[in-house]
Amino acid sequence: MSADWHCGNAADDGRDTRGWVLGHFIDSTEGVRSTKDVEIKWGTHRAGEKRAEWTRDEQRTTLTLLVDGNFLINLTEGSAELTRQGDYAVWGPGIDHSWEAKENSVVITVRWPSSPPSSS
């Protein structure tokens, strides 16, 4: 492989980055996977697993797409339960979130731009 392309496995490549396979936080030696444009995560979550704390002052846009399972997204604007393969939720800057896997779930999360979250 070269710095201009990469072929891999999302579960393997995201093992050390909590499932994230693209983003600003990927070591620049990983070439094309290190980017400030977008972050992509392959998330596998056991039933009952949840993000206990809400994000704070999120200023990026996020999309979460259900591959398998039942996944609840709680937003400051409401909630979305993803139950059917292909269900998704997308939210913009200023909307914070938490989540819970209602069943064993696999989700793909895309967030842009790729930048450290704001601290408040």
C-alpha positions as MATLAB code, in Angstrom:
seq = 'MSADWHCGNAADDGRDTRGWVLGHFIDSTEGVRSTKDVEIKWGTHRAGEKRAEWTRDEQRTTLTLLVDGNFLINLTEGSAELTRQGDYAVWGPGIDHSWEAKENSVVITVRWPSSPPSSS';
ca = [
       0.000    0.000    0.000;
       0.998    3.589   -0.399;
       0.146    6.869    1.281;
      -2.551    7.443   -1.377;
      -4.672    4.329   -0.794;
      -5.488    1.736    1.866;
      -7.373   -1.543    1.970;
      -8.169   -3.129    5.310;
     -10.778   -4.329    7.780;
     -12.714   -1.767    9.818;
     -12.765   -3.902   12.983;
      -9.019   -4.540   12.773;
      -8.005   -1.020   11.738;
     -10.190    0.591   14.411;
      -9.085   -1.669   17.273;
      -6.818    0.958   18.877;
      -9.085    3.960   18.170;
     -12.440    2.790   19.628;
     -13.624    1.766   16.157;
     -12.628    4.938   14.321;
     -10.893    4.103   11.014;
     -10.573    7.601    9.489;
      -9.958   10.973   11.102;
      -7.544   13.594   12.335;
      -6.517   11.338   15.256;
      -5.143    8.565   13.009;
      -1.332    8.629   12.918;
      -0.144   10.457    9.812;
       2.021    7.438    8.925;
      -1.281    5.710    8.058;
      -1.487    7.889    4.937;
      -4.960    8.463    3.508;
      -6.673    7.297    6.749;
      -5.363   10.420    8.522;
      -7.661   13.274    7.454;
      -9.228   16.453    8.818;
     -12.180   16.186    6.415;
     -14.173   13.296    7.880;
     -14.228   10.664   10.643;
     -15.654    7.177   10.100;
     -16.297    4.589   12.806;
     -17.242    0.911   12.677;
     -19.047    0.504   15.991;
     -19.884   -2.882   17.505;
     -21.855   -2.587   20.731;
     -23.243   -5.244   23.078;
     -26.840   -5.038   24.270;
     -27.036   -2.603   27.190;
     -23.820   -0.776   26.303;
     -24.338    2.987   26.418;
     -22.621    6.311   26.333;
     -23.349    7.427   29.881;
     -22.292   11.045   29.434;
     -23.710   13.347   26.793;
     -21.416   15.094   24.330;
     -20.953   18.768   25.190;
     -21.091   21.689   22.779;
     -20.673   19.470   19.711;
     -19.896   21.591   16.644;
     -19.648   18.885   13.972;
     -22.266   17.104   11.860;
     -22.818   13.394   12.583;
     -24.586   10.532   10.821;
     -25.137    7.133   12.460;
     -26.298    4.271   10.198;
     -27.577    0.941   11.539;
     -25.997   -2.165   10.003;
     -27.534   -4.637   12.464;
     -29.338   -4.629   15.819;
     -31.362   -1.987   17.663;
     -29.631    1.272   18.550;
     -31.099    4.279   20.374;
     -29.724    7.766   19.726;
     -30.732   10.399   22.284;
     -30.383   13.971   21.060;
     -30.987   17.266   22.802;
     -33.741   17.686   20.175;
     -35.383   14.235   20.635;
     -34.605   10.543   20.180;
     -34.303    8.126   17.263;
     -34.489    4.347   17.629;
     -32.733    2.611   14.745;
     -34.369   -0.808   14.366;
     -34.239   -1.743   10.691;
     -31.057   -2.289    8.715;
     -30.325    0.988    6.950;
     -32.116    3.224    9.498;
     -30.066    6.316   10.262;
     -30.036    9.569   12.193;
     -28.142   12.705   11.225;
     -27.716   15.852   13.296;
     -25.829   19.077   12.977;
     -23.710   21.401   15.064;
     -25.131   22.440   18.415;
     -27.003   19.167   19.018;
     -25.444   16.931   21.670;
     -26.079   13.198   22.000;
     -25.758    9.976   23.931;
     -26.656    6.459   22.794;
     -27.612    2.970   23.945;
     -27.451   -0.419   22.234;
     -30.876   -1.999   22.890;
     -29.614   -5.244   21.261;
     -26.181   -6.294   20.056;
     -25.644   -3.686   17.342;
     -23.320   -2.675   14.548;
     -23.396    0.964   13.407;
     -21.356    3.085   11.047;
     -20.810    6.638   12.242;
     -19.624    9.421    9.955;
     -18.699   12.797   11.419;
     -17.403   15.916    9.702;
     -15.210   17.821    9.756;
     -12.635   15.783   11.639;
     -11.466   17.947   14.494;
     -11.086   17.603   18.243;
     -14.396   18.223   20.045;
     -14.824   21.662   21.577;
     -14.071   21.805   25.256;
     -16.440   23.616   27.549;
];
